Amino acid sequence: MTRLAIVQALEALEVGDVGCATEILLGALEDGPTERRCRCPVCGLAFEWPGLLDDHLRFSHDLESEAA
């Protein structure tokens, strides 16, 4: 959910338009982030890119990725 959607929903609520605020928030949920596909096998954190997972394993857990 973006900050813009939250602000728009709050503004709609300020003027008493609950229906509009609900539509904005439900639309923002549909546009929300997708499931991240690269999950750390040690702590469960998820990353968008395999390289970020590799760096996390190397620096946070002192491990090398199985893909490397």
mmCIF file of the C-alpha atoms, coordinates in Angstrom:
data_MODEL
# 
_entry.id   MODEL 
# 
loop_
_atom_site.group_PDB 
_atom_site.id 
_atom_site.type_symbol 
_atom_site.label_atom_id 
_atom_site.label_alt_id 
_atom_site.label_comp_id 
_atom_site.label_asym_id 
_atom_site.label_entity_id 
_atom_site.label_seq_id 
_atom_site.pdbx_PDB_ins_code 
_atom_site.Cartn_x 
_atom_site.Cartn_y 
_atom_site.Cartn_z 
_atom_site.occupancy 
_atom_site.B_iso_or_equiv 
_atom_site.pdbx_formal_charge 
_atom_site.auth_seq_id 
_atom_site.auth_comp_id 
_atom_site.auth_asym_id 
_atom_site.auth_atom_id 
_atom_site.pdbx_PDB_model_num 
ATOM 1  C CA . MET A 1 1  ? 0.000   0.000   0.000  1.00 0.00 ? 1  MET A CA 1 
ATOM 2  C CA . THR A 1 2  ? 1.417   3.320   -0.964 1.00 0.00 ? 2  THR A CA 1 
ATOM 3  C CA . ARG A 1 3  ? 1.579   6.391   1.183  1.00 0.00 ? 3  ARG A CA 1 
ATOM 4  C CA . LEU A 1 4  ? -0.490  8.243   -1.428 1.00 0.00 ? 4  LEU A CA 1 
ATOM 5  C CA . ALA A 1 5  ? -3.361  5.760   -1.054 1.00 0.00 ? 5  ALA A CA 1 
ATOM 6  C CA . ILE A 1 6  ? -3.311  6.168   2.716  1.00 0.00 ? 6  ILE A CA 1 
ATOM 7  C CA . VAL A 1 7  ? -3.404  9.961   2.438  1.00 0.00 ? 7  VAL A CA 1 
ATOM 8  C CA . GLN A 1 8  ? -6.249  9.823   -0.090 1.00 0.00 ? 8  GLN A CA 1 
ATOM 9  C CA . ALA A 1 9  ? -8.230  7.471   2.145  1.00 0.00 ? 9  ALA A CA 1 
ATOM 10 C CA . LEU A 1 10 ? -7.692  9.726   5.165  1.00 0.00 ? 10 LEU A CA 1 
ATOM 11 C CA . GLU A 1 11 ? -8.838  12.748  3.179  1.00 0.00 ? 11 GLU A CA 1 
ATOM 12 C CA . ALA A 1 12 ? -11.964 10.880  2.100  1.00 0.00 ? 12 ALA A CA 1 
ATOM 13 C CA . LEU A 1 13 ? -12.676 9.983   5.729  1.00 0.00 ? 13 LEU A CA 1 
ATOM 14 C CA . GLU A 1 14 ? -12.210 13.621  6.794  1.00 0.00 ? 14 GLU A CA 1 
ATOM 15 C CA . VAL A 1 15 ? -15.068 14.656  4.523  1.00 0.00 ? 15 VAL A CA 1 
ATOM 16 C CA . GLY A 1 16 ? -17.149 11.684  5.650  1.00 0.00 ? 16 GLY A CA 1 
ATOM 17 C CA . ASP A 1 17 ? -16.929 9.597   2.473  1.00 0.00 ? 17 ASP A CA 1 
ATOM 18 C CA . VAL A 1 18 ? -16.434 6.149   3.987  1.00 0.00 ? 18 VAL A CA 1 
ATOM 19 C CA . GLY A 1 19 ? -17.310 4.365   0.737  1.00 0.00 ? 19 GLY A CA 1 
ATOM 20 C CA . CYS A 1 20 ? -14.612 6.178   -1.211 1.00 0.00 ? 20 CYS A CA 1 
ATOM 21 C CA . ALA A 1 21 ? -12.039 5.539   1.525  1.00 0.00 ? 21 ALA A CA 1 
ATOM 22 C CA . THR A 1 22 ? -12.930 1.846   1.488  1.00 0.00 ? 22 THR A CA 1 
ATOM 23 C CA . GLU A 1 23 ? -12.537 1.667   -2.307 1.00 0.00 ? 23 GLU A CA 1 
ATOM 24 C CA . ILE A 1 24 ? -9.147  3.390   -2.153 1.00 0.00 ? 24 ILE A CA 1 
ATOM 25 C CA . LEU A 1 25 ? -7.859  1.046   0.541  1.00 0.00 ? 25 LEU A CA 1 
ATOM 26 C CA . LEU A 1 26 ? -9.155  -2.105  -1.143 1.00 0.00 ? 26 LEU A CA 1 
ATOM 27 C CA . GLY A 1 27 ? -7.591  -1.002  -4.421 1.00 0.00 ? 27 GLY A CA 1 
ATOM 28 C CA . ALA A 1 28 ? -4.288  -0.382  -2.688 1.00 0.00 ? 28 ALA A CA 1 
ATOM 29 C CA . LEU A 1 29 ? -4.356  -3.886  -1.219 1.00 0.00 ? 29 LEU A CA 1 
ATOM 30 C CA . GLU A 1 30 ? -4.789  -5.368  -4.702 1.00 0.00 ? 30 GLU A CA 1 
ATOM 31 C CA . ASP A 1 31 ? -1.784  -3.373  -5.942 1.00 0.00 ? 31 ASP A CA 1 
ATOM 32 C CA . GLY A 1 32 ? 0.319   -4.411  -2.977 1.00 0.00 ? 32 GLY A CA 1 
ATOM 33 C CA . PRO A 1 33 ? 3.657   -6.179  -3.060 1.00 0.00 ? 33 PRO A CA 1 
ATOM 34 C CA . THR A 1 34 ? 3.869   -9.715  -4.324 1.00 0.00 ? 34 THR A CA 1 
ATOM 35 C CA . GLU A 1 35 ? 5.456   -12.610 -2.483 1.00 0.00 ? 35 GLU A CA 1 
ATOM 36 C CA . ARG A 1 36 ? 9.216   -12.376 -2.563 1.00 0.00 ? 36 ARG A CA 1 
ATOM 37 C CA . ARG A 1 37 ? 10.707  -15.475 -4.122 1.00 0.00 ? 37 ARG A CA 1 
ATOM 38 C CA . CYS A 1 38 ? 14.162  -15.735 -2.526 1.00 0.00 ? 38 CYS A CA 1 
ATOM 39 C CA . ARG A 1 39 ? 13.764  -16.819 1.111  1.00 0.00 ? 39 ARG A CA 1 
ATOM 40 C CA . CYS A 1 40 ? 16.664  -17.265 3.523  1.00 0.00 ? 40 CYS A CA 1 
ATOM 41 C CA . PRO A 1 41 ? 16.843  -20.881 4.730  1.00 0.00 ? 41 PRO A CA 1 
ATOM 42 C CA . VAL A 1 42 ? 18.314  -19.766 8.060  1.00 0.00 ? 42 VAL A CA 1 
ATOM 43 C CA . CYS A 1 43 ? 16.111  -16.894 9.277  1.00 0.00 ? 43 CYS A CA 1 
ATOM 44 C CA . GLY A 1 44 ? 13.260  -16.761 6.759  1.00 0.00 ? 44 GLY A CA 1 
ATOM 45 C CA . LEU A 1 45 ? 13.794  -13.228 5.476  1.00 0.00 ? 45 LEU A CA 1 
ATOM 46 C CA . ALA A 1 46 ? 12.704  -12.831 1.853  1.00 0.00 ? 46 ALA A CA 1 
ATOM 47 C CA . PHE A 1 47 ? 14.433  -10.945 -0.948 1.00 0.00 ? 47 PHE A CA 1 
ATOM 48 C CA . GLU A 1 48 ? 13.453  -9.805  -4.442 1.00 0.00 ? 48 GLU A CA 1 
ATOM 49 C CA . TRP A 1 49 ? 16.692  -10.920 -6.111 1.00 0.00 ? 49 TRP A CA 1 
ATOM 50 C CA . PRO A 1 50 ? 18.994  -13.923 -5.654 1.00 0.00 ? 50 PRO A CA 1 
ATOM 51 C CA . GLY A 1 51 ? 22.008  -11.613 -5.320 1.00 0.00 ? 51 GLY A CA 1 
ATOM 52 C CA . LEU A 1 52 ? 20.463  -9.943  -2.295 1.00 0.00 ? 52 LEU A CA 1 
ATOM 53 C CA . LEU A 1 53 ? 19.926  -13.339 -0.702 1.00 0.00 ? 53 LEU A CA 1 
ATOM 54 C CA . ASP A 1 54 ? 23.547  -14.282 -1.438 1.00 0.00 ? 54 ASP A CA 1 
ATOM 55 C CA . ASP A 1 55 ? 24.788  -11.076 0.232  1.00 0.00 ? 55 ASP A CA 1 
ATOM 56 C CA . HIS A 1 56 ? 22.506  -11.666 3.213  1.00 0.00 ? 56 HIS A CA 1 
ATOM 57 C CA . LEU A 1 57 ? 23.786  -15.223 3.661  1.00 0.00 ? 57 LEU A CA 1 
ATOM 58 C CA . ARG A 1 58 ? 27.382  -14.098 3.336  1.00 0.00 ? 58 ARG A CA 1 
ATOM 59 C CA . PHE A 1 59 ? 27.214  -11.104 5.683  1.00 0.00 ? 59 PHE A CA 1 
ATOM 60 C CA . SER A 1 60 ? 24.517  -12.077 8.181  1.00 0.00 ? 60 SER A CA 1 
ATOM 61 C CA . HIS A 1 61 ? 25.055  -15.814 8.516  1.00 0.00 ? 61 HIS A CA 1 
ATOM 62 C CA . ASP A 1 62 ? 28.646  -16.200 7.214  1.00 0.00 ? 62 ASP A CA 1 
ATOM 63 C CA . LEU A 1 63 ? 27.425  -18.780 4.654  1.00 0.00 ? 63 LEU A CA 1 
ATOM 64 C CA . GLU A 1 64 ? 27.698  -19.217 0.906  1.00 0.00 ? 64 GLU A CA 1 
ATOM 65 C CA . SER A 1 65 ? 24.591  -19.727 -1.214 1.00 0.00 ? 65 SER A CA 1 
ATOM 66 C CA . GLU A 1 66 ? 23.923  -23.247 -2.526 1.00 0.00 ? 66 GLU A CA 1 
ATOM 67 C CA . ALA A 1 67 ? 23.535  -21.733 -6.012 1.00 0.00 ? 67 ALA A CA 1 
ATOM 68 C CA . ALA A 1 68 ? 27.063  -20.304 -5.933 1.00 0.00 ? 68 ALA A CA 1 
# 
